[in-house]
Each structure stands twice: as structure tokens, then as C-alpha cells.
Amino acid sequence: MPEVMTKSQTQITQPSQHKIAVLIVAAGRGVRAGGGLPKQYRKLAGRPVLGHTLKAVRDACPSAIIQCVIHPDDRELFNEAAQGLAEREPVHGGKSRQESVMLGLRALETEKLDFVLVHDAARPFADAAIFEPVLAALEQGHKAVVPGVAVVDTLKKTEGHRVTHTVDRSGLVAVQTPQGFPFAELLAAHAKVYDQELTDDAAVMEAAGHSVTTVPGAENNFKLTTAADFTKAEHMLMMAQADVRTGMGYDVHRFEDGRDHVWLCGVKIPFNKGLKGHSDADVGLHALTDAILAAIVDGDIGQHFPPSDNQWRGAPSDVFLTFARDRVLAKGGSIAHVSVCLICERPKIGPHNGPMRARIAELLGIGIERVSVQATTTERLGFTGREEGIAAQATATVRLPFKDI
């Protein structure tokens, strides 16, 4: 039976002086949750699950080395999820979780680590309250430390659909991650029992002859596995992002001769004129970028991408919109809804409405049902009525945690 430590026994009174790494295991192919992707790359409130997990780990252990282990086929997905959150190159995993952890540990051998924490990529809600008791127990000399929650449901042993007996649940805990170990001991244990199929690193340490200690886990530190888990996680994030804000944006670009297309809402549309601007002059994405920045009170497009800077000459406006998206994600927020209204006589917007909505949804990492693109004219009045240019208005609704007020 693993030793159980209470929360009061695992309090950290000062920052650790030991060198620590967090090994995030993200090499699995789990698709039970649906979505057509491994679950660690499915979007959760506009950000891949792995991105949420990386941010949680960085917030909980700001001085730790973070090493990810990924599937060889997932490098592009990893790059998107880990943007701005992972400093080390990921390593490729193996055919089993156990082999993947071993490969991750070997990638860390030169770091001269004291402790390593192994964490599941699909547990995005682990915070400092989970990590700290694990580290505290390691500081106290324990060789294998796992967070766990008491089993409260009645357990039945079955054969097929027939119950054979009721299992005594007293003393049973459901084990979570991060699981913590002295680095050298865990590496040696993996090498010792490499030929055994074991379900987690605590089991590896047990098989190698070490005792395992449990510390309090948390009900919210659940592993995303099924579609219902994702629904629950979305609801949790929505409750955490209770600061709802709306921003507005407006932009205008004039027509100029010498081109055969315009860019509108990320879509190239054939036309007998172009739009004049320092970048690609996508008036729709410019207005939308300003709307998102306004919602988080973060300046405007001209402030972040000044027309006087030649590096933005001819730049695709995708860059501006994804920049604004990432500013929201960096605050722990999500984009709930966006709307763009294009004001012009020509070109006709209706035939391109679907591709425009799809492109904006792709750039923002949200569902197309959260994107509206509309068009109107000014009944031949004003500069748009005279077909001198195009105007755009946009709004964006953003959800942020209250801590960012």
C-alpha cells in the first residue's frame, strides 16, 4: 500500500534549490475523444490541449526545464500548440508510453537534474496546488510521489456483464500526474524493468523495488479521454473566463489600378482593381484585428505593425490577425465570437461568404459557427458608393480570466 501524505505534510515554505525538469508525454494517438486528431492537439477554447498544459506547467513551475515527447508525425501540430511555450526541441516517443518516457529521460541526461516530474499532455488543469505537494515530498526524501484522489464510487468486479463481487474501496486512490522522482532513480528504474509492460512511472518504480508515496490530487486534474471530458473542460474554462469583453474595429482602403484582385477576410477575390495599403490591404482582417486588440485593451494594428516599418510591406494580414489571437491566448483567454461587415458596391461579397468565414475561423482557431461575415452598400452614397474603396467594421467578443482585470 502506498504511503499517504496529507496536504499539511507537503507544504513548501521556500522555493526549491534543486534542478527540476517536467517531462510532458504527448506521443499518444488517443482519438476516443473524436475530432480526428490525437486528443492533445484538439482545440479547447481556441487553443490545443497541449498548449493549455504547457502554460499550466510553466505557470506552476516557472524555473523548471520542460521537455516534451511527441509522435514523429506530429511536429507541425506540436509547433502550433507549443508556440511561445516550449524552449526545448521535442524528442520523438516510442511504441509505448514507457518507451516514450525513457526516451525523454535520456534527452535530459546532460542537464544534471535532481528531480523530474512526468506529466500527461492531456491533463491541462494541473496547477501549482498539484505540483507543489509533489515537489515538497521529493524535497523530504521520498523516491516516488504521485497525486491521488480517493475512490468514492462503489467498485464491482465483473466478468463480461456479470458482477462477481464488490471491491473494497477503502484505501484506494485514483492516481494522477504529475508524478515526481529523483531523476537518477527513475532513469535506472526504467532501464531495469524495460521488458515489463507498466501503466505509469510509479509502477515502474514499484517494479524496481521503490516505495511510492501519494499526496493529495484534485478532482479538476482529470485526464481528457472522451468527448464528454472535452465538454466538461470547455465548461470549466468558460466558468474561469468570466470577464467577457467586446471590442470594435474599423478600417478603410482605397482602390488602385494595376491589380487584378483584392484580399478580403483572408480570401483572394478576382477584381479589376486592387486595394492600396502597406500590407496586402485586407480591410476586413485589419478591422477584425483592431476589434480583438480593443477587447483586450492592447493598442491597435498601427501601433504593433507601423506602416513606416518596411518589414510589413506587402505582408499578408493573416500575420496581424494571428498576432491578436495569440495576445488573447497569452492572457489565458479565448475568442467567443467575431463579426465583420464589409461595406462596398463591388466586388460582390455573397459568393465568397463561406470561404471568408472558414478562413477567419481557421486563423483564430474557433468554430465557423462563431464567425459572421456580412456585406452592405451605402446606396451609392459616399466614397464606397462612388466605388473609390472599401470600408469594414468588426466586433469581437473575448473571454478573459478575472485575474487579468
C-alpha positions in Angstrom: 0.0 0.0 0.0 1.5 3.4 -1.0 2.2 5.8 1.9 -0.3 8.7 2.0 0.8 12.2 3.0 -1.7 14.9 3.9 -1.6 18.4 2.4 -0.2 19.9 5.6 2.7 17.5 5.5 3.7 18.6 2.0 3.7 22.4 2.2 6.6 24.2 0.5 7.9 27.0 2.7 10.6 28.3 0.2 11.5 27.8 -3.4 13.3 24.6 -4.3 17.0 24.9 -4.7 17.1 21.7 -6.7 17.3 21.5 -10.5 13.9 20.2 -11.8 12.5 19.2 -15.2 9.0 18.4 -16.2 8.6 15.7 -18.8 5.4 16.0 -20.8 4.3 12.8 -22.5 2.5 13.8 -25.7 3.3 10.9 -28.1 0.0 9.0 -27.9 -2.5 8.6 -30.6 -5.7 8.8 -28.5 -8.7 9.5 -30.6 -11.6 8.3 -28.4 -12.5 12.0 -27.8 -13.2 12.4 -31.5 -12.2 15.4 -33.6 -9.9 13.5 -35.9 -6.7 14.4 -34.1 -4.8 13.0 -31.2 -6.5 14.5 -28.1 -3.5 16.5 -27.1 -3.9 18.6 -30.2 -7.6 19.0 -30.2 -8.7 22.6 -29.7 -10.0 23.6 -26.3 -11.3 27.2 -26.1 -9.3 28.1 -29.2 -6.0 26.5 -28.1 -4.7 23.0 -28.5 -4.9 20.9 -25.3 -1.1 20.6 -25.2 -0.9 24.4 -25.3 -3.1 24.7 -22.2 -1.0 22.0 -20.5 2.3 23.7 -21.3 1.0 27.1 -20.0 -0.2 25.4 -16.8 3.2 23.7 -16.2 5.1 26.9 -16.9 2.9 28.9 -14.5 3.2 26.2 -11.8 7.0 25.6 -12.2 8.5 28.7 -13.8 12.1 27.7 -13.3 11.7 24.1 -14.5 13.1 22.7 -17.7 10.2 21.5 -19.8 10.8 18.6 -22.2 8.0 17.3 -24.5 7.9 13.8 -26.0 5.9 13.7 -29.2 5.0 11.3 -32.0 7.2 11.7 -35.1 4.2 12.6 -37.3 3.1 15.4 -35.1 5.8 18.1 -35.4 3.6 20.6 -37.2 0.8 20.1 -34.6 3.3 20.5 -31.8 4.7 23.7 -33.3 1.2 25.2 -33.3 0.4 24.1 -29.8 3.7 25.0 -28.2 4.2 28.4 -29.8 5.9 30.6 -27.3 5.6 28.0 -24.5 8.4 25.4 -25.2 12.0 26.4 -25.3 13.5 22.9 -25.9 13.2 20.8 -29.0 10.8 17.9 -28.5 12.0 14.4 -28.8 10.3 11.5 -30.6 8.5 8.9 -28.5 8.4 5.2 -28.9 5.9 2.4 -29.3 4.6 2.6 -25.7 4.3 5.2 -23.1 7.0 3.5 -21.1 9.4 3.7 -24.0 8.5 7.4 -24.7 9.3 8.3 -21.1 12.6 6.6 -21.3 13.5 8.5 -24.5 12.5 11.7 -22.8 14.7 10.9 -19.8 17.7 10.2 -22.0 17.2 13.6 -23.7 17.6 15.2 -20.2 20.6 13.2 -19.0 23.1 16.0 -19.7 21.1 18.5 -17.6 22.4 17.1 -14.2 18.9 17.1 -12.8 17.9 16.4 -9.2 14.2 15.8 -9.8 11.9 15.0 -12.7 8.1 15.3 -12.9 6.3 13.3 -15.5 3.0 14.7 -16.6 0.3 13.7 -19.1 -0.2 16.1 -22.0 -4.0 15.6 -21.7 -4.2 17.0 -18.1 -4.4 20.7 -18.8 -5.8 21.7 -15.3 -2.8 20.8 -13.1 -1.7 23.9 -11.3 0.7 24.9 -8.5 -1.6 23.4 -5.9 -0.9 20.0 -7.6 2.8 20.4 -8.4 3.8 21.9 -5.0 2.9 18.9 -2.8 4.8 16.5 -5.2 7.9 18.7 -5.1 7.7 19.1 -1.3 7.6 15.3 -0.8 10.6 14.9 -3.0 12.4 17.5 -1.0 11.7 15.4 2.1 13.4 12.4 0.5 10.6 10.3 -0.9 11.6 8.4 -4.0 8.3 8.2 -5.9 5.5 10.7 -5.4 2.1 10.7 -7.1 -1.0 12.8 -6.6 -4.2 10.9 -6.0 -7.9 11.3 -5.1 -9.9 8.9 -3.0 -12.2 6.5 -4.9 -15.7 7.4 -3.9 -17.8 5.2 -6.2 -18.7 1.6 -5.3 -16.5 -0.7 -7.3 -17.6 -4.0 -8.8 -15.5 -6.8 -10.3 -17.2 -8.2 -13.4 -16.8 -11.0 -15.9 -18.4 -9.8 -19.1 -21.6 -8.1 -17.8 -21.9 -10.2 -14.7 -20.8 -8.8 -11.4 -18.7 -11.4 -9.5 -18.1 -9.4 -6.3 -17.8 -5.9 -4.8 -14.3 -4.5 -4.3 -13.4 -2.9 -1.0 -12.6 0.7 -1.9 -11.1 1.6 1.5 -7.5 2.8 0.9 -8.0 3.0 -2.9 -6.9 6.2 -4.7 -7.2 7.2 -8.4 -3.6 8.2 -9.4 -2.9 11.3 -11.4 0.1 13.2 -12.8 2.5 15.0 -12.3 4.4 12.1 -10.8 7.7 13.1 -9.2 11.0 11.2 -8.8 14.7 11.7 -8.3 16.0 11.8 -11.8 18.7 9.2 -11.5 16.5 6.7 -9.7 13.7 6.9 -12.3 16.1 6.5 -15.2 17.7 3.5 -13.5 14.3 2.0 -12.8 13.2 2.3 -16.4 16.4 0.6 -17.6 15.9 -2.2 -15.0 12.3 -3.0 -16.0 12.2 -2.1 -19.7 10.9 -5.5 -20.6 7.8 -5.2 -18.5 4.6 -3.5 -19.6 3.6 -1.0 -16.9 0.9 1.7 -17.0 2.7 4.6 -15.3 6.1 5.7 -13.8 5.0 4.9 -10.3 4.5 1.3 -11.4 8.0 1.4 -12.9 9.5 2.5 -9.6 7.4 -0.1 -7.7 8.7 -2.9 -10.0 12.2 -1.7 -9.5 11.8 -2.0 -5.7 11.0 1.5 -4.6 8.1 2.5 -2.4 5.5 5.1 -3.7 4.1 8.0 -1.7 0.8 9.7 -2.5 -0.1 13.3 -1.9 -3.5 15.0 -2.4 -4.6 15.3 -6.0 -7.6 17.3 -7.3 -10.9 16.3 -9.0 -10.2 19.0 -11.6 -6.9 17.4 -12.6 -8.7 14.9 -14.8 -7.3 13.4 -18.0 -9.1 14.3 -21.2 -10.1 11.0 -22.8 -13.7 11.1 -24.1 -15.9 13.6 -25.8 -17.7 14.2 -22.5 -14.4 15.1 -20.9 -13.9 17.8 -23.6 -17.4 19.2 -22.9 -16.6 19.3 -19.2 -13.3 21.0 -19.9 -14.9 23.6 -22.1 -17.4 24.4 -19.4 -14.7 24.7 -16.8 -12.7 27.2 -19.0 -15.9 29.2 -19.7 -16.5 29.5 -16.0 -12.9 30.5 -15.4 -13.1 33.1 -18.2 -15.9 35.1 -16.7 -14.6 38.5 -17.8 -16.5 39.0 -21.1 -15.4 41.9 -23.2 -16.4 43.3 -26.7 -14.1 45.3 -28.9 -14.8 47.3 -32.1 -12.6 47.9 -35.2 -12.9 50.0 -38.4 -10.7 50.3 -41.5 -10.8 51.8 -44.9 -8.7 51.2 -48.0 -8.9 52.9 -51.4 -8.9 51.2 -54.8 -5.9 51.5 -57.1 -5.4 50.4 -60.7 -2.8 47.9 -61.9 -4.0 44.8 -60.0 -6.4 42.0 -60.8 -7.6 41.0 -57.3 -8.4 42.1 -53.8 -7.8 40.4 -50.5 -10.9 40.3 -48.2 -11.2 38.4 -45.0 -8.2 36.2 -46.0 -9.6 35.3 -49.4 -8.2 36.3 -52.8 -11.0 37.7 -54.9 -10.6 38.4 -58.7 -11.4 42.1 -59.4 -10.3 44.7 -61.9 -8.6 46.8 -59.2 -6.6 46.3 -56.1 -6.7 47.8 -52.6 -3.9 50.2 -51.7 -2.1 49.7 -48.5 1.3 49.0 -46.9 0.4 45.3 -46.4 -2.0 43.3 -48.5 -4.7 45.9 -47.6 -7.2 43.3 -46.4 -9.6 45.7 -44.9 -11.7 43.0 -43.3 -8.9 41.4 -41.4 -7.5 44.8 -40.4 -10.8 45.8 -38.8 -11.1 42.5 -37.1 -7.5 42.7 -35.7 -8.3 46.1 -34.2 -11.5 44.7 -32.7 -9.7 41.9 -30.9 -6.9 44.2 -29.7 -9.6 46.7 -28.4 -11.3 43.9 -26.4 -8.1 43.2 -24.5 -7.1 46.9 -24.4 -3.8 46.3 -26.3 -3.4 49.2 -28.7 -4.2 48.9 -32.4 -2.8 47.4 -35.6 -0.8 50.6 -36.4 0.9 50.5 -33.0 2.0 46.9 -33.4 2.7 46.9 -37.1 3.5 50.6 -38.1 3.3 51.4 -41.9 6.7 53.1 -41.6 8.3 49.6 -40.9 9.3 48.1 -44.3 9.1 44.5 -42.9 5.3 44.7 -43.2 5.3 45.9 -46.8 3.1 43.5 -48.7 2.7 41.3 -45.6 -0.4 39.0 -45.5 -2.9 40.3 -43.0 -3.1 36.7 -41.6 0.0 37.7 -39.6 -1.8 40.6 -37.9 -4.9 38.6 -37.0 -3.0 35.6 -35.6 -0.9 38.1 -33.5 -4.1 39.5 -32.0 -5.3 35.9 -31.4 -2.1 35.0 -29.6 -2.3 38.1 -27.4 -5.7 36.8 -26.2 -4.4 33.3 -25.6 -1.4 34.6 -23.7 -3.8 36.2 -21.2 -5.5 32.8 -20.7 -8.5 34.0 -22.7 -10.5 32.8 -25.7 -12.3 34.4 -28.6 -16.0 33.7 -28.3 -17.4 35.4 -31.4 -16.3 37.7 -34.2 -18.3 39.7 -36.8 -17.1 41.5 -39.9 -19.3 43.8 -42.1 -17.8 44.8 -45.5 -19.1 48.0 -47.0 -18.8 48.3 -50.8 -20.6 48.3 -54.1 -18.2 45.9 -55.7 -16.9 43.2 -55.7 -19.9 41.2 -54.6 -19.3 39.5 -51.3 -22.1 36.9 -51.2 -20.3 34.3 -53.4 -17.3 34.4 -51.1 -19.0 34.5 -47.7 -18.4 30.8 -46.8 -14.7 30.8 -47.7 -14.2 34.0 -45.8 -15.9 32.7 -42.6 -13.9 29.4 -42.9 -10.6 31.3 -43.3 -11.2 33.5 -40.3 -12.3 30.5 -38.2 -9.1 28.7 -39.2 -6.8 31.7 -38.3 -8.5 32.2 -35.0 -8.8 28.5 -34.1 -12.5 28.7 -33.4 -15.6 27.1 -34.9 -17.1 28.6 -38.1 -20.3 29.0 -36.2 -18.6 31.7 -34.1 -17.7 33.8 -37.2 -20.1 36.1 -39.1 -19.3 37.9 -42.3 -21.8 40.3 -43.7 -21.8 42.9 -46.5 -23.8 46.0 -47.3 -23.7 49.0 -49.6 -24.3 52.7 -48.9 -26.9 53.1 -51.7 -24.3 54.8 -53.9 -23.6 57.4 -51.3 -20.1 58.4 -50.1 -16.7 57.1 -51.2 -17.8 53.5 -51.1 -20.9 54.4 -53.2 -18.6 56.0 -55.7 -16.6 52.8 -55.8 -13.4 54.6 -54.6 -12.7 52.0 -51.9 -14.0 49.5 -49.3 -14.7 50.0 -45.6 -15.1 47.4 -42.9 -16.5 47.3 -39.4 -15.8 44.5 -37.0 -16.6 43.4 -33.5 -15.0 40.7 -31.3 -16.2 39.1 -28.1 -13.4 37.8 -25.9 -13.5 35.9 -22.6 -10.7 36.5 -20.1 -10.0 35.3 -16.5 -10.9 37.9 -13.9 -7.2 37.9 -12.8 -6.5 40.0 -15.9 -8.7 42.9 -15.0 
